[in-house]
């Protein structure tokens, strides 16, 4: 049996996260800490912070979300890009880890008290790429059952995330969620434009238009 890239990412992330739960040194070495990047060139932290999580609930939510959307997006990429699909999918995930944290880094590069961790930004990129590919799929959040079409859920989520990021005070990096989601859609559009004949924007418009009859 061949494992999907999505499942491999989940397995690696779970193994490292579980190891870090009982090893503070791993947390310290891998966490996103802007001053260590700005003053010690530890750029790897943009990526390694996505391999650790605050607790089991944080890990479970991210990996479950990735599991729900990852295979759909990975399979779509394989169809759209052919043999290059898996590489392009993996590149999206890794680049999302980096891009989603750039605004956070610029804001906190000299803040010795700031730290961030988790794969939420990359997972958001996968989720929103999935929404853009299949905007009519029903989605839920927390206690809300999956009854909201993705094209409606997406703007609501982005609006709430932008508001929570501006408000702050809850120790959650909402900025990473927001920019990860935006990156996922932008990455899909750009890679399709240069590397395939698939037109994701037109496909999105056609599906949403069909929804309204």
matplotlib code that plots the C-alpha trace (Angstrom):
import matplotlib.pyplot as plt

x = [0.0, 1.3, 0.9, -0.4, 1.8, -1.0, -0.8, 3.0, 2.9, 0.4, 2.5, 5.7, 4.0, 2.4, 5.6, 7.6, 4.7, 4.3, 8.0, 8.1, 5.2, 7.7, 10.9, 11.2, 14.5, 12.7, 10.1, 12.9, 14.8, 11.9, 9.5, 8.9, 10.9, 11.4, 14.5, 16.4, 15.7, 16.5, 19.7, 20.9, 19.7, 17.7, 15.5, 14.6, 12.2, 9.7, 9.2, 10.0, 7.4, 4.8, 6.0, 5.2, 1.9, 0.8, -1.1, -3.0, -6.2, -4.2, -2.5, -5.7, -7.6, -4.9, -4.2, -7.9, -8.5, -5.6, -6.9, -10.3, -9.0, -5.5, -6.3, -8.9, -6.5, -3.6, -5.7, -6.9, -3.3, -2.3, -5.1, -4.3, -0.5, 0.1, 3.3, 4.4, 1.2, 2.7, 5.7, 3.5, 1.2, 4.2, 5.7, 2.4, 2.3, 6.0, 5.8, 2.5, 4.4, 6.8, 4.6, 1.9, 4.5, 6.1, 3.8, 4.2, 8.0, 8.0, 5.8, 7.7, 11.3, 12.6, 9.9, 11.7, 8.5, 6.8, 6.6, 4.4, 3.9, 1.7, 0.8, -2.4, -1.1, -0.2, -3.4, -5.4, -3.7, -4.8, -8.3, -8.8, -7.3, -9.8, -12.6, -11.6, -11.5, -14.8, -16.7, -20.0, -18.7, -20.4, -18.2, -18.7, -16.6, -16.4, -20.0, -21.5, -22.4, -21.2, -24.1, -22.5, -21.1, -17.4, -17.8, -19.9, -17.8, -14.6, -15.3, -17.0, -13.9, -11.5, -13.5, -13.6, -9.9, -9.0, -11.1, -9.6, -6.1, -6.7, -8.2, -5.5, -5.2, -6.0, -2.5, -3.5, -1.7, -4.8, -2.6, -1.0, -4.4, -5.5, -2.4, -2.1, -5.7, -5.0, -1.8, -3.5, -5.9, -3.2, -0.8, -3.4, -4.3, -0.6, 0.6, -2.4, -1.7, 1.9, 1.9, -1.4, -4.4, -6.8, -8.6, -9.5, -11.1, -13.4, -14.2, -15.0, -17.3, -19.1, -19.8, -21.0, -23.1, -24.7, -25.5, -27.7, -29.3]
y = [0.0, 3.4, 6.2, 9.5, 12.6, 13.8, 10.8, 10.9, 14.6, 13.7, 10.8, 12.8, 15.7, 13.5, 11.7, 14.9, 16.6, 13.7, 13.5, 17.3, 17.0, 15.4, 17.2, 20.9, 21.0, 20.0, 22.7, 25.3, 24.2, 24.0, 26.7, 29.9, 32.5, 35.6, 37.1, 33.8, 34.2, 37.9, 37.8, 34.2, 33.4, 30.3, 30.5, 26.8, 27.8, 29.0, 25.3, 23.3, 25.2, 23.4, 20.0, 20.8, 21.7, 23.1, 20.1, 17.0, 19.0, 21.5, 18.6, 16.6, 19.6, 20.4, 16.9, 16.0, 19.1, 18.1, 14.5, 15.7, 18.0, 16.8, 13.7, 15.6, 18.4, 16.0, 13.9, 17.0, 18.2, 14.8, 15.2, 18.8, 18.6, 15.0, 13.4, 16.7, 16.9, 15.5, 17.7, 20.8, 19.7, 19.3, 22.6, 24.3, 22.8, 23.8, 27.2, 27.9, 27.2, 30.0, 32.5, 32.5, 33.5, 36.4, 39.1, 37.6, 37.7, 41.3, 42.4, 40.4, 40.0, 41.9, 40.7, 38.3, 37.2, 36.0, 32.4, 30.5, 26.8, 24.5, 23.6, 25.8, 28.1, 25.2, 23.3, 26.5, 26.6, 23.0, 23.6, 26.8, 25.2, 22.5, 25.0, 26.8, 23.5, 22.2, 25.3, 23.5, 20.9, 21.3, 22.4, 22.7, 24.2, 22.9, 22.3, 23.4, 20.4, 20.4, 22.2, 25.4, 25.4, 26.1, 29.3, 30.7, 29.3, 30.7, 34.4, 34.0, 32.2, 34.8, 37.7, 36.2, 35.3, 38.9, 40.3, 37.9, 38.7, 42.4, 42.0, 39.7, 38.6, 34.9, 33.5, 32.2, 33.3, 34.1, 36.0, 32.7, 31.1, 34.1, 34.3, 30.6, 30.4, 33.3, 31.7, 28.4, 30.0, 32.2, 29.3, 27.2, 30.0, 30.8, 27.2, 26.4, 29.4, 28.5, 24.7, 23.4, 24.2, 24.0, 27.3, 27.3, 30.7, 29.9, 26.5, 28.2, 30.8, 28.1, 25.9, 28.8, 30.1, 26.7, 26.6, 29.6, 28.2]
z = [0.0, -1.0, 1.6, 0.4, 1.1, 3.4, 5.6, 5.6, 6.7, 9.5, 10.7, 10.8, 12.5, 15.1, 15.9, 16.5, 18.3, 20.7, 21.3, 22.1, 24.6, 27.0, 25.8, 26.4, 24.4, 21.2, 21.8, 22.3, 19.3, 16.8, 17.9, 15.9, 17.9, 15.8, 17.6, 17.0, 13.4, 13.2, 15.3, 14.8, 11.3, 12.5, 9.4, 9.7, 12.5, 9.9, 8.9, 12.1, 14.2, 12.1, 13.4, 17.1, 18.8, 22.1, 23.3, 22.1, 21.2, 19.1, 17.3, 16.8, 15.4, 12.9, 11.8, 11.5, 9.3, 7.2, 6.9, 5.8, 3.1, 2.3, 0.2, -1.8, -2.6, -3.2, -5.6, -7.4, -7.8, -9.3, -11.8, -12.6, -12.7, -13.6, -12.3, -10.8, -8.7, -5.5, -5.6, -6.2, -3.3, -0.9, -2.0, -1.2, 2.3, 3.1, 1.5, 3.4, 6.7, 5.7, 4.0, 6.7, 9.3, 7.5, 8.8, 12.3, 11.9, 10.7, 13.6, 16.4, 15.2, 18.2, 20.7, 23.0, 24.6, 21.4, 20.3, 18.0, 17.0, 15.1, 11.5, 11.3, 8.6, 6.2, 7.1, 6.3, 2.9, 2.1, 3.4, 1.3, -1.8, -1.3, -0.9, -4.1, -6.0, -4.6, -3.3, -3.0, -0.5, 2.9, 5.8, 9.5, 12.3, 15.9, 17.0, 13.6, 11.4, 7.8, 6.3, 5.0, 1.4, 1.3, -0.7, 2.1, 4.9, 3.5, 3.6, 7.1, 8.4, 6.9, 8.3, 11.8, 11.6, 10.6, 13.4, 16.0, 14.7, 15.1, 18.6, 19.9, 23.5, 23.1, 22.5, 19.0, 15.9, 13.8, 11.4, 10.3, 9.8, 7.6, 5.5, 5.1, 3.8, 1.3, 0.2, -0.5, -3.0, -4.5, -4.9, -6.7, -9.1, -9.9, -10.3, -12.5, -14.7, -15.3, -15.1, -16.4, -18.5, -15.6, -14.8, -11.1, -11.0, -13.9, -12.3, -9.0, -10.7, -12.7, -9.6, -7.5, -10.4, -10.7, -7.0, -7.5, -10.6]

ax = plt.figure().add_subplot(projection="3d")
ax.plot(x, y, z, "-o")
ax.set_aspect("equal")
plt.show()
